Amino acid sequence: MLLFTDGKHIRIQKPGGAESEFFSYKKFNSINLMAMSDAKYRFIWADVGCQGSRHDSYVFDSSRICKMAEANHLNIPDPEILPNSDVKFPYFMVADGGFALRKWCLKPYASRNDRPLDIYEKEYNYRFVLLY
């Protein structure tokens, strides 16, 4: 099972009394909509309302679903054998590079100035983008 997770900034008028907490890197005031869908594009979870100045990873890390996943309380099935194979494969979430890497969350390799991606990392990222 794949779970796709990402955030979206929803433009809002600046709430009264708010200074910069709703001003996002996109250069407008927003709230953050974080959602998760399954491989059939059905929404299975959403969180709305965090200030736009917060990064997607902060919103997700602060969410109840993340805390439940960390505590292993989501009733995620055990790994299953892939079709036409004898390989056991776990269930996992996929997210973009802004999320923390966890046992149950896959993300692309990050490019760094001190070490370019090798051929295998580039291939993984290419395949990952096709999946995501």
Secondary structure, DSSP 8 states (H G I E B T S, - for coil): -EEEEEEEEEE----TT--STTB-TTSSBEEEEEEEEETTS-EEEEEEEEETTS-HHHHHHTSHHHHHHHTT-S-----EE-TTS--EE--EEE--TTS--BTTEE------SSS---HHHHHHHHHHHHH-
